[in-house]
Amino acid sequence: MNNAVLFVITVLIWGSTFFAIEFQLGTVAPEVSLVYRYAAASLLLFGWSRYRGLRLRFAPRHHLWFLALGFLLFGINYILSYHAQIHITSALNAIAFSLMVWMNILNSRLFFGVKAGRGVLIGAALGAIGMFFLFAPQIKEVSFSDSVFFGSVLALLAALTASFGNMVSQSTQKQKLPVVQTNAWGMFYGTLLIGSIALYDGHEFNFDSSIAYVSSLAYLTIFGSIVAFGAYLTLLGRIGANRAGYAMVTFPLVALILSVLFEGLEITATTIIGAAFVLVGNLFVLRTRKTDSIPKKKAEQTGNEQLLTST
């Protein structure tokens, strides 16, 4: 599967998960729903690996990487993001996550010595401008109280945590660890973390048997977790976190388009301008080759050592 297809799959699925998540809210606590989601996803990936005869036994040092991936990308990231949304709007949360493209640029430079090209920097800047235009109406209505400031900090920490998770995934792929089994173990460890926190907070592990909840849970498990993360992390390993991270800027645009089609969201001049900036930014980012400022072998050694230290 080529890179363009992987990028489109990632953006379309994650852009549509906003609708599915709406059906998850209400009866079951968000943390408990996340436990169901990633427990099911990891079991399906383990089952698929077993069916295909893929190896599931790895050295203890590899499980340290799986643990780091699970905690960062499938655990802490989601916990912080869900709690951030208690205090801020989804628009501010989306903007915070769009900044992950810049975090990936800085972290790739720090951990792997990868210097972002001019096209990537221009594209990332255009994407950031586009995001502010897209969500301008919602931003105008925000009152920057202490609660909003706290929520914004949580959202930025969630994005930063996810960016560190991106670095871990990139490092595992440099070690030739397979994406499917890595995600299976990562989601398993992420489930343990979220489940432990849910128990500590006293959440009841109840279940909503309604068609809306079950079908949205199935969609988030199979497509939002297994397919989208598989596509995104494979893309990340191929083209680097600098460019793959632009998906975080693009998928909110898909969510807005779906809102226009199915929820009656009004198209404004700022929406059109924002969409144009995001799409042009796509051209700059995805058509730019990644460049390494230090030799590949040295970059891998440096990234592995620093990531092990940080995790």
Secondary structure, 3 states (H helix, E strand, C coil): CCHHHHHHHHHHHHHHHHHHHHCCCCCCCHHHHHHHHHHHHHHHHHHHHHHCCCCCCCCHHHHHHHHHHHHHHHHHHHHHHHHHHHHCCHHHHHHHHHCHHHHHHHHHHHHHCEECCHHHHHHHHHHHHHHHHHCHHHHHCCCCCHHHHHHHHHHHHHHHHHHHHHHHHHHHHHCCCCHHHHHHHHHHHHHHHHHHHHHHCCCCCCCCCCHHHHHHHHHHHHHHHHHHHHHHHHHHHHHCHHHHCCHHHHHHHHHHHHHHHHCCCCCCHHHHHHHHHHHHHHHHHHCCCCEECCCHHHHHHHHHHHHHHHC
